Amino acid sequence: MSDEVKKNTIAIVCGGGPAPGINAVIAAVTVKAHRHGWEVLGIYDGFSHLAKGEKKFIKLTFDDVARIHTLGGSILHMSRFNPTKSEDDLKNVYETLKSLGVTHLVTIGGDDTAFSAAAVSDYAMKHGGSINVVHVPKTIDDDLPLPDGVPTFGFETARQVGAMEVQNLVEDARTTKNRWYFAIAMGRTAGHLALGMGRSSGAMITIIPEEFAKPKVSLQEVVDIITGSIMKRWSNGRDFGVAIVAEGVIEKIEQKDLEKMGNVELDEHGHIRYAELNFGEILKNAVQAELKKYGKKPTIVSKDIGYELRCAPPIAFDIDYARSLGYEAVRFLRRGKTGAMISIQNELAVPLYFEDIRDPETGKTAVRRVDVNSVHYRNARGFMIRLEPEDLEDETLAKEYKMSKEEFGKRFEYLFD
């Protein structure tokens, strides 16, 4: 490649929530760029300062990043600030980057950050194309539009740490007897993390939004599914367990039921702030009330699992994977390319261009959801303890519900429509 006529400067922006491996990407970008004589600026707090015209950054050197790849969190911190909500914000981001001498931008984040990166790329091209942009896919939700079998970095660490936590909960429930835990797992619109944790830990049941074919379901339907698992376990002489519910199930709940849960707040990108809705407690109270009808009074404890996964030190897989993504992101930019999310498929670096990963309906970055027809999901479902169509003919189970077989079948047949 010919020598650059002007000084090339890469800015790194981290958006969204933390995920294990971010620092490994930052380190790889810095090392690879410096080896070619490029400067690297680490921008603090995502797009939030850039949108205000503020220059809060650090010039990253080899010494700054030498050992950060093993650390959780992000040395540049994070922000969910959305620069696409305002044309002025987008302009300020672009102008501030230009005033810093930035020629290339690496964004690290999930679907919202990918959309913001695409907006910056589009703005740059409309105004001379003087900042080339590449996005590195990061999220413990694993929901970016990568090919099947290609994870987002951070997911495998989150799954491992989350599965260990669920295993501990199962043992606690077994030891203390007559106890269930409801683990609410992170996953805004997709159930990958919840399902991965459930499969790996041997949870009794995992509920994800993708299993509901209807656009909306009642809270009672979710309650009936969980209650069915508890009652089926009870009929087999086991009075303990763990149910994992992906937080994205909230998005499936009918509006009238959501309103009963309390005030619904939205974040910068228009998503429900799940932390403001104590979904686990809502499910706990509803299930306890349902079980009381059948004379069952287990201890139920709700627990959110997510924040403790996001800044865990990355496992070896995510360290290696994130470093490779950072390295390939710089190679992509050095070839004069722009406007893509970098991926690694079959040991090859493959750019996925922003225009090809947009959802045609929303215009935003597409979301990869769990394929409920896949072997992966079918196997996970096969290990769960939950009501199945053949259970509607089980007189013993019907008696646990204090119903006749006919009453039992009529009451729960709707779950299998």
Secondary structure, 3 states (H helix, E strand, C coil): CCCCCCCCEEEEEEECCCCCCHHHHHHHHHHHHHHCCCEEEEECCCCCCHHHCCCCEEECCHHHHCCHHHCCCCCCCCECCCHHHCHHHHHHHHHHHHHCCCCEEEEEECHHHHHHHHHHHHHHHHCCCCCEEEEEEECCCCCCCCCCCCCCECHHHHHHHHHHHHHHHHHHHHHHCCEEEEEEECCCCCCHHHHHHHHHHCCCEEECHHHCCCCCECHHHHHHHHHHHHHHHHHCCCCCEEEEEEHHHHHHECHHHHHHHCCCCECCCCCECHHHCCHHHHHHHHHHHHHHCCCCCCEEEEEEECHHHHCCCCCHHHHHHHHHHHHHHHHHHHCCCCCEEEEEECCEEEEEEHHHCECCCCCCECCCCCCCCCHHHHHHHHCCCCCCHHHHHCHHHHHHCCCCHHHHHHHHHHHHC
